[in-house]
Amino acid sequence: MHRKNILFTILIAYEIPKFFTPNNDGVNDRWNVLDFSNSIKNISIFNRFGKHLKIISPNSDGWDGNSNGQAPICR
């Protein structure tokens, strides 16, 4: 019996912004993951306390920092 080894390399390319500044100046106003391999279906966004804020799709315009139509309260 002969065995053959096959090596697979799977490349998944994402671009995940480290920050965004939703201040309506036209620069980095929305946050979204760029999924070049189309492998992400949904992105869930949580605040620092673990509260679920939003679900977005990589094909959407991204997240503008609002939750339920309201800007988050920063404390």
Backbone hydrogen bonds, N-H to C=O, Kabsch-Sander energy under -0.5 kcal/mol:
donor,donor_aa,acceptor,acceptor_aa,energy
6,I,4,K,-0.5
8,F,6,I,-0.5
10,I,8,F,-0.5
11,L,9,T,-0.6
12,I,10,I,-0.6
13,A,11,L,-0.6
14,Y,12,I,-0.6
15,E,34,L,-2.0
21,T,28,N,-2.8
23,N,21,T,-2.6
31,W,63,W,-2.5
34,L,15,E,-2.5
35,D,33,V,-0.7
36,F,13,A,-1.8
36,F,34,L,-0.8
37,S,13,A,-0.7
38,N,35,D,-0.9
43,I,56,I,-3.1
45,I,54,K,-3.1
47,N,51,K,-2.2
50,G,47,N,-1.8
53,L,45,I,-3.2
54,K,45,I,-1.5
56,I,43,I,-2.7
60,S,57,S,-2.1
63,W,31,W,-3.3
67,S,70,Q,-3.2
70,Q,67,S,-1.6
74,C,72,P,-0.6
75,R,73,I,-0.6
